[in-house]
Amino acid sequence: MPPQVPRNLLRAARARAVFQSTRPSRPAAVRFQSSEAVRRTQESNNVYNAPPRAFSQRKEEKFTAGTASTSQRQTPAAPLKLNSKNLSQLQNVTVPTYQREGVKQGIVHVGVGGFHRAHLAAYVDTLLEQFNVQDWSICGVDLQPFAAPMRDALKPQDNLYTIIERAAEGTTARVCGSITDYLFAPDSSEAVIAKMAHPDTHIVSMTVTESGYYMNENTHQLQTDHPDVAADLAGEQPPRTVFGYLYAAMERRHAAGLRPFTVLSCDNMQKNGDISRNMLVSFARHQNPEVADWIANNGAFPNSMVDRITPRTNDEDKVSLAENFGVEDAWPVVTEPFHQWVLEDKFVDGRPPFEKAGVQIVPDVHKVEEYEMIKLRLLNGSHSAMGYAGQLAGFTYIHEVIGHPVYRQFVINMMHQEVKPLLPQIPGVSVDDYCNTLLGRFSNPTLKDELPRICLGGSGKIPQFIMPSIAEQIVANGPLRRLTLVAAAWFRYNSGIDDAGKAFKVDDPMVDELQARAAEGPLAQLEIKTLFGNDLRDDQRFVSELKAALEGLEREGALAMIEKYA
């Protein structure tokens, strides 16, 4: 299901243009990317310069202190299985020294994938290790049967796992212990609901992807006609959606006279907290208006911006961990040194001191939105540019694409000429520095970030990361050729055939409709109103640019068109 997209993108762009022109500037509460606080990452065609891990050196040290690296490790003996019993025998990785058994699980997290384990769980691990935080470990939860492999990996390891952090200068590894319990809803949905409803649970966080919010793309309300939502509203058991579980737990807390827990979305969506609130309150209103009002009036749904590149873990990663660090881990997580989390300070029942671990706490949603816009349109927009045009040209990894001088110049010029002029100006923020940092992150050859991961779910990405910038450039009568080529590359990508005639899988929840439209003609996908609104297809300039880009991709291929537009 696509994310929140205005019915009329051009109307939304005009409204934002008016808002920006009349809005007074505000001092920045924290730095997004300040040249005073961060070692600048210089762009280079061939050399990866590691970006800062956080936006101050002090925070970087807190997050990474004591992490074992390839330069420090001893020659490992036979690898040991990762579990609590073997922790003290692991010689080449940093391991938790806090007593995991005595820490309360103040956070229940839904969706224990790679990103959660590299991001929120890593921040919490730092708090437990360095700041003696006793009430805030994590109970991980997965709701869907397809997550059974994660259950089977974590349980024998006592919910421990390894964070493999890769940079050009070396690889580090640390065992993360912040997930101290794990519940698999298909085994016991009651256990999950009871855990959320327990008085010791203060935060329920989640990474369930855009489709897990069941938001109607036209009305931006709960998609009550979706079979999963309809089943939950009808009372079928076990619940199928995250909102079925959240409501059941909230209902119990309301009946027991407890506070609501804070619902903390960690998904890569604009206004993720607001969306969470609207969907849950709407779900509750269909069940019990009194509980819905209680949630609306007493609950908290902070907005956040999250950032850390986390490729999929493969068998090669597991073998490398065993050979180089002596750890046999069924499902480690691979990530980059860089991390960022901008979080609205809106919690109803307490929170950990996240700022001690480097989280940027901001006082209101508007500040989160500004940081979020910069990140989504520069990082994710550039990822989309490299992903779809790179896949068509036969590339495999992001670092290969950005390492090609033509693609690199295209990305640089798209960022600076077509995206940067649209971004909010925050005092103390250097967007130029951030762009340079992104080039370094993209160039990291050790991550091996595969293009299929970047291209996954384009129907939920292009409307967020590319189309709003196009709409705003139409309103401003500004440059949009490169952005339009990115949209065209996605249209072409949806055919499932690259420029060499090789077939590939298009992994998208809307794949059937996208490919049916693609077969109708080059511009037919623009008719999908849920993705592109009602008005972009009527703008002659944009349609002309899109048609020219599509024809060029078909005739000349992605590499030639990227070179022409660079």
ABEGO torsion letter per residue (X at the ends): XBBBBBABAAAAAAAAAAAAAABBBBBBABBABBAAABBBBBBBAABBBBBBABABAAAAAAAABGBBBAAABBBBBBBBBBBAAAAAABAABBBBABBAAABBBABBBBGBBAAAAABAAAAAAAAAAAAGBAAABBBBBBABAAAAAAAAAAAAAGGBBBBBBBBAAEBBBBBBAABABBBBAAABAAAAAAAAABAABABBBBBAEAAAAGBBAAAGBBBAABAAAAAAAAGBOBBABAAAAAAAAAAAAAAAGBBBBBBBBABBBBGAAAAAAAAAAAAAAAABAAAAAAAAAABBBBBBBBBBBBBBBBAAAAAAAAAAAGBBBABBBBBBABBBBBBBBBBAAEBBBAAAAGBBBBABAAAAAAAAAAAAAAAAAAAAAAAAAAAAAGBABAAAAAABAAAAAAAAAAAAAAAAAABBBBBGBBAAAAAAAAAAAAABAAAGBBAAAAABGAAAAAAAAAAAAAAAAAAAGBBAAAAAAAAAAAAAAAAGBBAAGBBBBBBBAAAAAAAAAAAAEAAAAAABAAAAEAAAAABAAAAAAAAAAAAAAAAAEAAAAAAAAX
